[in-house]
Each structure stands twice: as C-alpha cells, then as structure tokens.
Amino acid sequence: MAEPVNKTAHAFDKTRFEALLNRRFFYAPAFEIYGGVAGLYDYGPAGSSLQANIISEWRKHFIIEDYMLELDTTVMTPASVFETSGHVARFADWMVKDTKTGDVLRADHLVKGVLEARLAGDQEARGVAAQPKDDEKDKKKKKKAAKTVAAVLPDETVKEYESILAQLDNYSGPELGELCRKHNLRNPDTDNEVSEPQEFNLMFASSIGPTGQHPGYLRPETAQGHFLNFSRLLDYNNGRIPFASAQIGRSFRNEISPRAGLLRVREFTMAEIEHFVDPEDKNHEKFAEARNVELTLLDKYTQVSGSSKVTKMTVGEAVDNGIIANQTLGYFIARISQFLLKIGINPERLRFRQHMANEMAHYATDCWDAEIHNSTGWTECVGCADRAAYDLSVHSARTGHPLVVRQALKEPIITEREVAEFNKKLLGKTFKQDAGVLQKAVESMDEAELIRLKGELSQGKATIKASEDKSFEITPELLTIERKTFKQSIREYTPNVIEPSFGLGRILYTLLEHSFWAREQDEERGVLSLPPLVAPTKVLIVPLSAREEFDPLVKEVSSKLRRAGVFSRVDDSNTSIGKRYARNDELGTPYGVTIDFASVQNRTMTLRERDTMSQRIGTIDDVIATVTELVFGTVDWAEACRRLPAYDGVQAVD
Ligand SMILES: Nc1ncnc2c1ncn2[C@@H]1O[C@H](COP(=O)(O)OP(=O)(O)OP(=O)(O)O)[C@@H](O)[C@H]1O
C-alpha cells in the first residue's frame, strides 16, 4: 500500500485556494461582466454538483431517516405574515456609518474586526507564534486593514477585548455604540469615526400585483411556510404528533456589507426542519440511538465568563445534566454533527455554541449553533433552536385559524368544580347598570371564594365587594352556586417547535476549505479531498490515447459505471495523463480509471486513488466492481488494495 500522504505539508494558502475554486468554476460572482453585485454568486458545474450531492445526503440523513414531511413553499410572502412573525419589527442588524465617507458597516463586525486586529498586533509585538489553525496571511491583512500597529497591550486590555469577543452576540445596538466610543473603534478602511448604531431591516421588500397595494417580502428563511401549513401537515400525518416537516429552498437577506464570499451572501439555499412536539413531552423516541454521540460544546455560562473553552461530552451527558434543554433538541444536535462529519467536515473544527440570553429570541428556550472553523474564524453554519409555541400561536391569534393539536385522551379527565349561575332577569331588574360589574366580580372568583360565597348564601344572603367603593347584597334567588362534574375527552394544545436551520453555502464553503491541501512535493498542485459521497464526479475515465480502438472500451466502462449508479466523466482531452489527473484532483474526483493498450489486449484497467496517487490493476469488471463499492462506502482503499494488485507498470501520472 502507498505511504500515507502528508496533507499539512504546506500551510493553508487562501489565495491559492480561491484561485482553484475560481479556475475550476465551483462558484463565481454573479453578473460579473456587468461588474458584479456584492453578496450574489453563481455556482458552476462543480459547485452545483457538490451542492446537489450535499442536499441529496441531507434528504437521506434527515428526511428519509426520520420520515419527515417535505414541503416546497413560496418565496414571495405577503407582508402580513412577516408582521405577525415579528420579522418586520425585529429582523434587523445594527449598522454604523463612517462619519466622513458614509460607508456602511455592520456594528458587531466592526467591533470584532478591530479588536481582533489589535489582539493580533499585540501577539506580534510579543513575538507569540500564531495558532496553527489560524490563517496567518488573513490575520495580517486584517491587522493592516484595521490600521493597527504591532503594539503590546496592557494585560487587562487584552482580557477585556477577549471578554468582549467571547460575548459579542450578547450586545444590543446601543451597547455596541458604547463599545465603539469607549475603545475608539473606527472604520478600519478609513480610520474615520463611526456614527451611533442604527437598525437596518434585512428583508427585501417588494409588492405583489400591478396595483402596488399588496406589500410583500422575499422570505429571509423558509420556516414560515411550514408554520402556515401546519394544519394540513398535521392532517397528512393523521393528526399524530410529534412529526417534522422539512424544506430546502432559497432565502434572501439584504446583508449590510457582504464581504466574506459564500459565508455572507444576499441569496442562499437553506435546508430547514420544523419538528412539532408536545410541550409536555420533549423526549425523543430515538434518543437512545444518539445518546453516545460525542459533541464539542461551548455553553452560555462559559461564554458569559469571557472564555471560549470547549468541553467534550456525549449528547446523553449534556441532556442528563441540563446543559442541552431536552432530548429532542439533543437528538437533532447529534444528528447535525453526524451529518456534517459524514460529508467531510473536520471534527477538530466543529463545535456547538449555545446562545447567550440576549442573543436568543425572547420566546426560545434553548438554542445552539453548529459553528465550523475556517480561515475567517468560527462561523455559524447551522442553528438549532427550541422555539417553544411562539410561531404557531402568533399566526393563529392573527388569522383566527386554530393551529393546534386536538388529541383524544385515552382516559377522559373527570373534574368537579363550583359553577355560579345568575338569574339574568332578576339581576338586570335589581342592579340595572351595575349588573355587569357584579357579574364580572363573581366570574373572577376562584374555587375557594365561590365555596365561601355558597356558604354565605345558604344562610339567606351574602355581600359581594366588587371594588373599593362598590358592594352588592345578593340572595339565593339571584345567584345559585352548584358543584358540577365535567368530563374532558379531548386535549387541545399548541405544539412546540424545534428548528434545525442549515445554510448550505456556508457548509459547502467550509467543506471546500477543510478539503483543500497541496502536494508535499509541489505547492502548485492543489487537491480537494472531498469524500466520494459528495464529490461532484466519482470516477474519472481516462483513455491513454485518442485512438479509435479505445472507443468501445470507454463506452463499455462508462455504461457499466452508469448502470451501477456511479457518476463518471470521460477526460479524453488532448493533454498528458498527469495533467488530466491534476485537474481532477482539483475538482475533488476521488478515483480514476485508465484505459490503455493493455486494456485493449487483456481487458485490464488501472485504478488510481486521488490522495495517495497510488494505482492498482485488475480486469475491467473487477475494477468496476471495486470502484463501485469504494464510491458507495462499502469498502475502503485498504480493502481495494487487498483485492487488486499494485500497478507496477509505467506510471500513468507525471
Ligand atoms: N447572509 C447569509 N449568507 C449565507 N448563509 C447565511 C446567511 N445568513 C444566514 N445564513 C445561514 O442560515 C442559517 C440559519 O440562519 P440564522 O437566521 O440562524 O442565521 P443568523 O443567526 O442570522 O446568521 P448570522 O448571525 O451569521 O447573520 C445560518 O446558520 C447560516 O448557515
């Protein structure tokens, strides 16, 4: 077997990485020939296939595994929906303006950028080596942009900056303004002062129809489509709960200053799950299967104390100890972790960060973000929140449509209580305009007060004090109080919602970063070690020459791979085999098969593995059988090497 490859021989080089993505057209700025628009990107063939494969795995991992109900709801949404959901009032970020140029910046990003740059300057002045995972060039760029000179900061300032950064998401707009003033935080591009933070709503406004009288918005998330269809979904699920709906679709956010490539864009694909659950029972029937999944957690108490120290524990321990609020939330966090690792995210660079009190919506009971480390730092890629009953309750209150579960009780609940009943005719006649006041006073009485009143009435008369200056004398003819039995056979409740919300662009980008490395012997030769599961092309078919006698074999191999369900491509370009493989290493193609003269004569074929570049040989059918299993993950490369002898002929690679 080939020697293990050293994928960390060269430090991560963002410029080379981005050049590769651009060269191989994973994605590119949209409307580029018109000058482009910040925050809008087009995916090319490689990026589109990669995204489609991630989505396909997402559907299997979540929708199929847990029998979720899939939806495809509209992007254009009437304004009333977002008025009700709170987005019109609150879906906003804080922005500041450069007081001289008028440039707009997101307030929390300004604080983060400048403080990080000052800390980097401090590290440099102290001669401290950068953390191995940090992208050195990127840090330097930030420092330069922030007009920061390398200078040692007092220890207490370093501590204060670190504490601010650890709880950045906890600050309100005015607090961010206060931080800018206190620490003299200026626009890093111009060194000018900035204005007080103002709120900016991130939704794209539009209008529906020709009159302009029906305001609408492009949705900033897919979630409302799930909530508004709740009754139909419940009906589809035979009235049973818990169940989850799932939707993959486009969302739009008018981000203040999108500068971080795919990480912050104005139009992106989301995959969202809304799991509807009984508020009185948030256990999950498959929790036992997830219990031992190990997680890296950064809880809210640690962050508030100004630290970013993570703890490793199983999801079972986290739920048992009350760190994660309930089993259902824990189940989804574990499943999210499994999904991200399966598609190739580096486990060392994945953590789950709990929201701090101010960061979380007022109605949410617990919320965790899956954050993935990349060259810009830790980035939220998936949010997972327990949103309680908020969404269904507000839409139900606004529309009058009951978004509730009505559940037949196995055992009816029998209750007894005192019931007060007025003789309406006598009440009006006796108390005239005060009748209503008296009635309200009785209606607001609790059980104990009614029993006391009943006792008084049994003596012939009673006095009711409706307010400081109003008392009424009543008789048993006017009011009777009787103990009655009630039988309740239906329980009606608004379900709670647990919502995992994925941004696919962020996941795709961080996956590409984690997969990128350069060959030890040659920094120019970039490789994307994408797992076969998500790689755009699984097998590259490389005919050694363009001679006609190769054609039938190329057709045979292509068609056999197609029939086996393996996505392959033929590269018969007029260039050396080494160059063809190098190009496909950059596209992340995990395997290659070479058809050469021996193939024509002996029906043999070589099989190449991308990362090690090692090659094996076998009959065409054996190689196809093995590579099919490799692609579907039923065997690994070690097993392939046991099955197929090493190829010791002329190396097909430069
Ligand atoms: N502008 C964006 N560009 C790309 N992906 C995004 C963007 N905004 C949100 N997402 C993705 O959608 C997911 C769910 O959205 P959510 O509303 O929780 O994000 P958010 O908290 O607003 O993100 P951030 O604080 O980074 O703006 C995020 O985890 C992220 O993956």
The ligand as an SDF file (V2000), in Angstrom:
LIG
                    3D

 31 33  0  0  0  0  0  0  0  0999 V2000
  -26.1660   36.0000    4.7730 N   0  0  0  0  0  0  0  0  0  0  0  0
  -26.0260   34.6880    4.8270 C   0  0  0  0  0  0  0  0  0  0  0  0
  -25.2780   34.0640    3.8960 N   0  0  0  0  0  0  0  0  0  0  0  0
  -25.1330   32.7330    3.9080 C   0  0  0  0  0  0  0  0  0  0  0  0
  -25.7240   31.9420    4.8220 N   0  0  0  0  0  0  0  0  0  0  0  0
  -26.4740   32.5090    5.7680 C   0  0  0  0  0  0  0  0  0  0  0  0
  -26.6640   33.9090    5.8270 C   0  0  0  0  0  0  0  0  0  0  0  0
  -27.4650   34.1900    6.8850 N   0  0  0  0  0  0  0  0  0  0  0  0
  -27.7740   33.0170    7.4500 C   0  0  0  0  0  0  0  0  0  0  0  0
  -27.1860   32.0110    6.8010 N   0  0  0  0  0  0  0  0  0  0  0  0
  -27.2900   30.5770    7.0890 C   0  0  0  0  0  0  0  0  0  0  0  0
  -28.5900   30.2690    7.5490 O   0  0  0  0  0  0  0  0  0  0  0  0
  -28.5130   29.5940    8.8080 C   0  0  0  0  0  0  0  0  0  0  0  0
  -29.6970   29.9220    9.6740 C   0  0  0  0  0  0  0  0  0  0  0  0
  -29.9160   31.3120    9.7200 O   0  0  0  0  0  0  0  0  0  0  0  0
  -29.9550   32.1600   11.0620 P   0  0  0  0  0  0  0  0  0  0  0  0
  -31.0570   33.1380   10.9440 O   0  0  0  0  0  0  0  0  0  0  0  0
  -29.9110   31.2850   12.2600 O   0  0  0  0  0  0  0  0  0  0  0  0
  -28.5580   32.9090   10.8850 O   0  0  0  0  0  0  0  0  0  0  0  0
  -28.0820   34.2070   11.6260 P   0  0  0  0  0  0  0  0  0  0  0  0
  -28.0090   33.9130   13.0830 O   0  0  0  0  0  0  0  0  0  0  0  0
  -28.8640   35.3660   11.1700 O   0  0  0  0  0  0  0  0  0  0  0  0
  -26.5860   34.2740   10.9990 O   0  0  0  0  0  0  0  0  0  0  0  0
  -25.5630   35.4570   11.2210 P   0  0  0  0  0  0  0  0  0  0  0  0
  -25.6360   35.8240   12.6820 O   0  0  0  0  0  0  0  0  0  0  0  0
  -24.2660   34.8770   10.8190 O   0  0  0  0  0  0  0  0  0  0  0  0
  -26.0290   36.5600   10.3310 O   0  0  0  0  0  0  0  0  0  0  0  0
  -27.1840   30.0410    9.3850 C   0  0  0  0  0  0  0  0  0  0  0  0
  -26.7040   29.0700   10.2780 O   0  0  0  0  0  0  0  0  0  0  0  0
  -26.3150   30.1600    8.1520 C   0  0  0  0  0  0  0  0  0  0  0  0
  -25.7790   28.9020    7.7890 O   0  0  0  0  0  0  0  0  0  0  0  0
  1  2  1  0
  2  3  1  0
  2  7  2  0
  3  4  2  0
  4  5  1  0
  5  6  2  0
  6  7  1  0
  6 10  1  0
  7  8  1  0
  8  9  2  0
  9 10  1  0
 10 11  1  0
 11 12  1  0
 11 30  1  0
 12 13  1  0
 13 14  1  0
 13 28  1  0
 14 15  1  0
 15 16  1  0
 16 17  2  0
 16 18  1  0
 16 19  1  0
 19 20  1  0
 20 21  2  0
 20 22  1  0
 20 23  1  0
 23 24  1  0
 24 25  2  0
 24 26  1  0
 24 27  1  0
 28 29  1  0
 28 30  1  0
 30 31  1  0
M  END
$$$$
